[in-house]
Amino acid sequence: MAKVLSEKFYAEMKKLEPRYPTKVALLLPALHAAQDELGWLSSETMEEIGSYIGIHPAQVKEVASFYTMYNLKPVGKYHLKICTNVACCLRGAYDVVEHTEKKLGIKVGQTTPDKQFTLHEEECLGACGTAPAMMLNNDYVENLDIRKMDEVLAKLGVKG
């Protein structure tokens, strides 16, 4: 099997290893580091992580598929995850989602043809006090409304 992950990934894991009681405990940090490096977690990536920490690739996939923060398919350069849980929903999240779909020309779960934007609904971002909330890649955008979404998209190069 050809390696998918870089030497930088392995150096980071070696640095983290002493902090954990077992190598298996590196699973979540390894998934984060791999996704940061590659943008998503392919079957090959999960197989390589399993081999490195000593567990079956199916166990890696079980964990990666449980958490919504891990991308099991390629995503765009800008991954927009809009919370649509109760607090966000009550404060207009669905209007923001609908507006964003129209603005980007895609539906939730899709990526723009130029691979720049992927749009998802998120179950909960834990930012109920500043609802609606969105994650743009790894950064929170809070108190979201249509005007603020337009500002965010304009900064990312979306016209109109």
Buried (B, 14 or more C-beta within 10 A) or exposed (E): EEEBBEEEBBEBBEEBBEEEEEBEBBBEBBBBBBBEBBBBBBEBBBBBBBBBBEBEBEBBBEBBEEEEEBBBEEBBBBBBBBBBBEBBBEBBBBBBBEBBBEBBEBEBEBBBEEEBBBBBBBEBBEBBEBBBBBBBEEEBBBEBBBEBBBEBBEEEEBEE
